[in-house]
Amino acid sequence: MKKTLFYPIILIIILWNCSDKKDLKQTEFVIGNNEKVEFLNEILSDTINLKLLSSQKIMISDFNFLPKLPHSILNDNEFKRVSYIKYLSHHLKEKDTVFIKKQIKQNKTFDLKILSKYNYQILNTSKLFKNGVSVDSLSTIALNKQIYTKELYNEPYILIDKPIFNKEMNRVCLSLNRPNSGEYFVFIKKNRKWQKEVIAQWSE
């Protein structure tokens, strides 16, 4: 009797462990930095349809130091204030909030300076701040760099968020800001092309 009971118990334990590992792999699915920078290059270089940048030579801050807007979603024809995670989950149509939280954590190691490999002009804001440069001085510094290149643009520099994807990688939340205005987007991939949908705006 003991042997008869022993083997089924072992089998149950093995199946349980396999099931746990399968669930763990699903939860631990990650989006690498290569996918993130390729996405950013794809949307920022699209000057025909998306038109996020007037030129690829507009300076991009290496991090977004602006505070996030209060987040809200439309519910029963009314805007309801929600947490940042719920806001992302809603617009990404992604129920796995653990997956979203892990992306936010992993994004801390994603350096926007890597965009320079795609010939984008990077404003090293983090270094400037460490050297005591104020926020108000950033526009002047960026404009001086534009003068050095003999090209002037209406916006001295932009700030972008690090992208947050859903698991299908066909929806991405991202904001693009200027010193005095900004837009929050959800990018949706349709027919292998990214389309943008504005979900919030701000200006001073």
N, C-alpha and C positions, 0 to 999 in steps of 0.2 A: 504493500500500500504506500509506503513512504516513497519508493522510487517512482511509483505511478503519479504521485502528487508533485514530486520534485521537478520533473522535466517540464510540465506545463507552466509552473511558476517561473522557471528560468526563461522560457519562451515569452511569457508575458513581459518580464523585465526587459528583455532584448527589444521587443516590439515597442515598448514604452520609450526606451532610450532613443530608438531610431526616430520615433515620432517627435520627441523633444528636439533632436538635432535638426530635423526637417523644419520645424517651426522656428528654431533659432536662426537657421540659414535664411529663411524668408524675412525675418525681422532685421537681420544684419546686412541685408542688401544695401550697398553703399554706392554713391555716385562719386566718381573720382574727380580730381582737379582737372584732368585733361578734358573730360566731358564738359565741365563748367566753363573753362576758358574757350573751348570750341564754340559753345553756345553763345557766349558773350561776343566773340568775334563775328559770329554769323549775324547776330541782330544789330550790332553796332556798325558793321560794314554795309548793311542794307540801306543805301541812301535813296533807293527808288520807291520801295513800299513802306518800310517801317519809319524811315527818316528820323531816327533818334538823334543823330549827329549831323550838323551841317557840313562837317569835314572830319576826316580821320585824324586831323592834326589838332583838334580841340583837346586841351589838356584834361586828363582824367586823374582825379585824386586817388591816391593809393588806398584810402579808406573813407567811408561815409561817417563823418563825425556829427551829422545832424540828428537831433532827437526824432524818434518815430512819432508819427501822428497817432492820435487815438484811433483804434480800429473798430470798424462797425460793418455790419452786413445787413442786407435787406431781408426782412422777415415779416411776412404778412403785410406787405406794403408799407412797412415802417423800418427805419434804420435802427438797429439795436447794437449797443456797445458790447464788444466781445474781447476776449483775450487775443493776443497775437497768434497763439497756436490755433485757436478756433478760426480765426480770420484766414490763416493760411490753409487750413483743412477745408474750409468752405470754398475758397477760390481755386484750390488745386483739385478739388473733388477727391481728396485723399483722406480716408478714414483712419489710417494708421498714423496716429499722432506721435508715436514713439519714433517712427521713421523720420518725421518732420523735425522732432527735437534733436535727433542725432545729426541731421544735416546742419542745423544751426550750430551745434557744437563743433562739427568737422570743418565748418566754414572759417573757424578761427585760424586754421592752418592754411587757408587758401589766400595767397598773396596776389593782389590785383596787379602788382608790378609785372607779373608774367605777361600781361597784355603788350608790353613793350616788344616782345618777340614778334608780334603781329604789326609792328610799326606804329602803335599808338603812343602818344606823348603822355608820359606819366608825371604828375605833380607829386613830389615826394612829401606829402603833407605830414606824415608821421615824423619824419626827420626835422621838418621845419618847426613843428610844435615842440619837439625836444630841444631845439635851439632857441626857444622863446618867442617864435614868431606868432603873432596874434591872428585870429580868424579874419579880422578886418584887413589885414595886410596881404592875405592870400591872393585876392583879385589883382592887386598891383603887381605882385611877383609873377603871376601867370601872364598878365598883359605884357610885362617887360620881356618875358621869354618869347611871346608872340612877335614883339617888335624885333627881337634878335633874329627871328626867322623871316622877317619882312612880310609877315602875313597877319592880318588882324581879323578877329571874328567877334560877333556880337556877345558871345558868352566867354568869359575868361577861363572857366574850367567847369567841369561837371563832377558830380558825386554819384556813384552807383552802388546799389546793394549787391551783396553776393547772392547769386541765384538760389532759390529753393524749388526743387522739382517734386512732382508726384512720381510714384513708382513706375508708371508707364512712360515717364519722361516725355509726355506730350503736353504738359501744362507747367508753367514756371511763373513764380511770383518774383517781381523785381521792381525797385523804384529807381527813377533817374531824376536827380535834383541839380539845380543851379543855385548860386548864392541866395537868390530871392524867390525861387519858385521850384515846383517839382511835381512829378506825376508818379502815381503808383499803377503798375501794369500787371495784368496776367497775360502771359504769352501762350498762345494755343497753336499747336502744330496741326495743320490740315493740309493734306496732299503734299506732304514733305516740306511745307513752307511754314514759317512762323508768322502768325498774325497777332496783333496787339489789341488789347482791350483795356481802356483806361478805367480804373476802379476808384481812384481818388486823386484829387489835385489840391495844391496849396499855393499861395502866393502872398507876398508882403506888399 
